[in-house]
């Protein structure tokens, strides 16, 4: 089971996404576009020109894999994450795979 999402990010348009998990599993994130995608905990973290230093960059063409559960994991469990493609439009693919 799981959830698959594909988002098209317009240049400099911040999108928020909840990646919370109902149970243990894996999260795969792929930047399927040709520009960097910036990920942060707040909208200000990912707006070009006002970045506070609290952001993570997803390089184009790379797949990131994370172990997830309700008690541990890399990504925030109780808040949204914010995504921005600041240098052109981008494509973000997410696959949340978890046990039944």
C-alpha positions as CSV (number, residue, x, y, z in Angstrom):
1,X,0.0,0.0,0.0
2,X,1.0,3.6,-0.2
3,X,0.5,6.9,-1.8
4,X,2.0,8.3,-5.0
5,X,2.0,12.0,-5.8
6,X,3.5,13.9,-8.7
7,X,3.6,17.7,-8.4
8,X,4.5,20.3,-11.0
9,X,6.1,23.2,-9.3
10,X,5.9,26.6,-11.0
11,X,8.9,28.8,-10.7
12,X,9.0,30.6,-7.3
13,X,5.6,29.3,-6.3
14,X,5.9,27.7,-2.8
15,X,3.8,24.6,-2.2
16,X,3.1,23.0,1.1
17,X,2.7,19.2,1.5
18,X,2.0,16.9,4.5
19,X,4.2,13.8,4.4
20,X,3.0,12.3,7.6
21,X,2.9,8.6,7.9
22,X,0.1,6.4,9.3
23,X,2.5,3.5,9.9
24,X,6.1,2.3,9.3
25,X,7.4,2.3,5.7
26,X,9.6,4.1,3.2
27,X,9.5,7.5,1.6
28,X,11.0,8.0,-1.9
29,X,11.4,11.5,-3.2
30,X,12.6,12.2,-6.7
31,X,13.3,15.5,-8.4
32,X,12.1,14.5,-11.9
33,X,12.8,18.0,-13.3
34,X,15.9,19.8,-14.4
35,X,16.1,22.4,-11.7
36,X,16.9,22.2,-8.0
37,X,14.0,22.0,-5.6
38,X,14.4,23.6,-2.1
39,X,12.7,22.0,0.9
40,X,12.1,23.7,4.2
41,X,10.0,23.7,7.4
42,X,8.5,27.2,6.8
43,X,7.5,29.2,3.7
44,X,10.3,31.7,4.4
45,X,12.9,28.9,4.4
46,X,12.3,28.3,0.7
47,X,11.5,31.7,-0.8
48,X,14.3,32.7,-3.1
49,X,16.2,35.7,-1.7
50,X,14.9,35.3,1.9
51,X,16.2,31.8,2.6
52,X,17.0,31.6,6.3
53,X,19.5,28.8,6.0
54,X,17.0,26.2,7.2
55,X,16.5,24.4,3.9
56,X,17.5,21.2,2.0
57,X,18.2,21.1,-1.7
58,X,16.9,18.2,-3.9
59,X,19.2,17.9,-6.9
60,X,17.7,17.0,-10.3
61,X,17.4,13.4,-11.2
62,X,18.3,12.0,-7.8
63,X,16.0,9.7,-5.7
64,X,16.1,10.1,-2.0
65,X,14.9,7.2,0.2
66,X,14.0,7.6,3.9
67,X,12.9,5.1,6.6
68,X,9.7,6.4,8.2
69,X,7.6,5.5,11.2
70,X,5.4,7.4,13.7
71,X,8.3,7.6,16.2
72,X,11.3,8.2,14.0
73,X,12.3,9.6,10.6
74,X,14.1,12.3,8.8
75,X,11.1,14.4,7.8
76,X,8.7,16.3,10.1
77,X,5.9,14.2,11.4
78,X,3.6,16.9,12.7
79,X,3.9,19.7,10.2
80,X,3.9,20.5,6.6
81,X,7.0,20.7,4.5
82,X,7.4,23.5,1.9
83,X,8.8,23.0,-1.6
84,X,10.0,25.6,-4.1
85,X,11.6,25.4,-7.5
86,X,13.3,28.8,-7.5
87,X,15.2,28.7,-10.9
88,X,12.4,27.4,-13.2
89,X,9.5,25.0,-13.2
90,X,10.2,21.6,-11.6
91,X,8.6,18.2,-11.1
92,X,8.5,16.4,-7.7
93,X,7.6,12.8,-7.4
94,X,6.8,11.2,-4.0
95,X,6.1,7.5,-3.1
96,X,5.0,6.7,0.4
97,X,5.2,2.9,0.7
98,X,4.0,1.4,4.0
99,X,3.0,-2.0,5.4
100,X,-0.6,-3.0,5.6
